[in-house]
């Protein structure tokens, strides 16, 4: 899955443990970061498995 809606992200963040409660600002920032990460992700599972190996 390469895209997540806000509801799915909120559910994921509800299950994350931090040293302090997650604020609405924290949620907005984490959503932006996650969405940018997924949008720009280019590595396939094979690329990750072979990272650092001479293949």
C-alpha positions as CSV (number, residue, x, y, z in Angstrom):
1,X,0.0,0.0,0.0
2,X,1.6,3.3,-1.1
3,X,-1.1,5.7,0.0
4,X,-2.9,6.1,3.3
5,X,-5.9,8.3,4.1
6,X,-6.0,10.5,7.1
7,X,-8.3,8.1,9.0
8,X,-5.8,5.2,8.6
9,X,-2.9,7.5,9.7
10,X,-4.9,8.6,12.7
11,X,-5.5,5.0,13.7
12,X,-1.8,4.3,13.4
13,X,-0.8,7.3,15.4
14,X,-3.3,6.3,18.1
15,X,-1.3,3.1,18.6
16,X,2.1,4.8,18.8
17,X,3.7,5.3,22.2
18,X,5.5,8.6,22.9
19,X,6.8,10.2,26.1
20,X,3.9,12.7,25.8
21,X,0.4,12.8,24.4
22,X,0.2,13.3,20.6
23,X,-1.2,16.7,19.9
24,X,-3.1,17.8,16.8
25,X,0.0,19.6,15.7
26,X,2.1,16.4,16.1
27,X,-0.5,14.5,14.0
28,X,-0.4,17.1,11.2
29,X,3.4,17.0,11.1
30,X,3.5,13.2,11.2
31,X,0.9,12.9,8.4
32,X,2.8,15.3,6.2
33,X,6.1,13.5,6.8
34,X,4.5,10.0,6.2
35,X,2.7,11.2,3.0
36,X,5.9,12.7,1.6
37,X,7.9,9.6,2.5
38,X,5.4,7.3,0.7
39,X,5.2,9.7,-2.3
40,X,8.9,9.8,-2.7
41,X,9.7,6.2,-1.9
42,X,11.4,4.5,-4.7
43,X,13.0,1.4,-3.2
44,X,11.4,-1.9,-3.9
45,X,11.5,-4.7,-1.3
46,X,14.3,-6.4,-3.3
47,X,16.3,-3.2,-3.2
48,X,16.0,-3.0,0.6
49,X,16.9,-6.7,1.0
50,X,20.0,-6.3,-1.2
51,X,21.1,-3.0,0.4
52,X,24.8,-3.0,1.0
53,X,25.4,-6.2,-1.0
54,X,27.2,-6.4,-4.3
55,X,24.6,-7.9,-6.5
